[in-house]
Amino acid sequence: MIERTATIGSSVGLHARPAAIFAEAASDYDFDITIARQGEPAEDAGDASSILTLMGLGAGHGEVVVLRSEDAGAQTALDALAAVLETDHDAS
């Protein structure tokens, strides 16, 4: 399993707009990617391309989440998705 952590960069957390941007980016990949708050078991992770999963995390600004994939070639994808999460999509 490949894992990558990311710190939520949007100033108001992973709410509707940042979640939609991230879900769209995650859905561009042909393999499963999950997301969970850091410290939660891997089996509690949800589908990273689901807006409902993302908003259900309730991850606020500065909180750390873990992206995971079983696909051996996922490292580049997880790095790119982490960059999306670490961007403040609420900045003016």
Secondary structure, DSSP 8 states (H G I E B T S, - for coil): -EEEEEE--STT-S-HHHHHHHHHHHTTSSS--EEEETTS-GGG-EETT-HHHHHHHT--TT-EEEEEES-TT-HHHHHHHHHHHHS-TT--
